């Protein structure tokens, strides 16, 4: 075997990151998943402000219900922590959108999947729970939990799509 003369050259077609180099421009498929993710996030946030329950003729959104749940219900520690953290859902999704703009799509996908699953499961629990209520002064409001659940589903699907995209540089 002979000695290698000159710098070693990677095989043809292999992308090698160079210090200070910019990642390649986003592809159309990546922009589609990002757009779907953003649409799902908007649906989740809008859904949290829509009515989740009617008390008489007054609609109560998810933040008002979380406050009532904290004050009036004896909940296990994990459920109380969920209600305390519920108002931070919108800001957390906004931070994830900023991280997505910085092209940290895999991090955003994993974290947003967890947040969307929590929001979606909670919305479905409220949908099921309020549909079975038999109280004269409380009635179900389907708009808020339904929009939130659909948004959560869209975010989870888009996050899986973002995770399936090839990495900009090989590992």
N, C-alpha and C positions, 0 to 999 in steps of 0.2 A: 504494500500500500504506500502510496506517495503522500507527501506532505501537501497540505492545502496552501495554495499561494493566493494571497489577497484576502479580502474580507469574505466571510461566508454569506451567501445570498440565500434567502428563504426560497422555497419552491414557488413556482409561478402560481399566481392566484391567491396567495395567502396574504391577508391584510395584517400588517404589522403596525401597531400604534407608535406614533412618533411623539416625543415630548412636545407639548404645545400645539399639536394638531387638533383640528376640530373634528368631531364625529361626523359621519356622513349625514347628508340631509335626510329628513324623514321621508319614508315612502308613503304612497297613497293608502296602503293598508294600515299603516301605523296611524296616519291621520284619521282614518275611519274609526279605529278603536278609541283614539283619544277623544274624538267628537262624541262617540257613544258614551264614553265615560263621563264627559262633561254634561251631557244631556241627563244622564242618570243622577248625577250629583245635584243638578238644578231641580229635578223632580223630588229628590229626597228633601232638600231644604224647603222647597215650596210646600210640600206635603206636611211638614212639621208645623207650618203656620196656618194651614187650613183647619177647619173644625174637626175634632176627633170625637166629640161628645156634645150633646145638647143638654143643657140644664134649663128646663123651661123652654124659652125661646132664644136663649143666649148660647152661642157656640163656644166651646172651649177647645183651644189648640193643645198640642202635645206638651208645650212648656207649662201651661197652666195645669194640665193634668199631672205632670211630674211634680209640680209644687204641692198640689193637693195630696198626692201620694206620699210625699216626704213628711208632710205635717200630720196627716190623719191616719196613716196605716202603720201597723207594726210589721215591718218587712225584715227578711234576713239581710245580713250585711251586704251580700253581693247585689241584691235588688236595690237596696238603698244607694249603693255606690253607682249603680246604673242610672238611677233617677238624679243623683247629684251631677253626674257627668253628661246627662242628656243635653243641657244647653250648650255644651262644648262641641256638639256634633257638627254644626255649621262651620265654626271656626277651624275645626280639625280638617274638614273637607276643603276649606279654602287654602290651608297650608299645603295639603296634598296637591291641589291644583297648581300652586306655586312650584312645588317640587317637580311636578310633571313638566312645567315650563323649563325647568333645569335639566330635563331629560333623565330623570331618575325614575323611569317608568316601572321597573321591577319592584322597587321599594313602594312606590305609590300603589301598584296593583295589589301587593300583599296586604298592606295596611288598610286600603279601602275595601278590600274583600271582607275583612273582619268587621269594620265599621258598618258596611252595608248589610252584612248578615245580622248583626245585632239590631240595626234599625228595622230591617225587614221582618225579623221574627217578632220584635215588639209590636210592630204595626199589625201583623197577622193575629197576634194574641189579643190585641185591642179589638180588631174586627170581629173575631169569634166571641170574645167576652161581651161586647156590647150588643151583638145580635141576639144573645140569649138573655138579656136583661128584661126583667118584668117589674120595672119600677115606674110609677106614673109620672114623676117629675124629671126623669132622665131618659134620653133616647139616643140611639146610635146616630152618628154622623159618619158616613162612609167615605167622604171625599178625602180627608186627611190621611187616614191609615192606608187607603187604597193607593193614592198617589205615592206615598212613601214606600209602600211595598213594591210597586212597579218600578220606581226609581232604584230601589235596592237591587231588584232583579237585573235591571239594565247595567248597573255598576258592576255586579258580580260577573255578568257575561263579558262586559268590556274588559274587566281586569284579567279574566282568563285569556281573552284575546291578546292583551298586552303582554302577558307572560309567555304566550306561544310565539311571539315574534322573535326572529333571530336577534342575537346580541349584536351591537354595532361592531364590536371587535371580538375575535375568538378568545376563549378563555385559555 
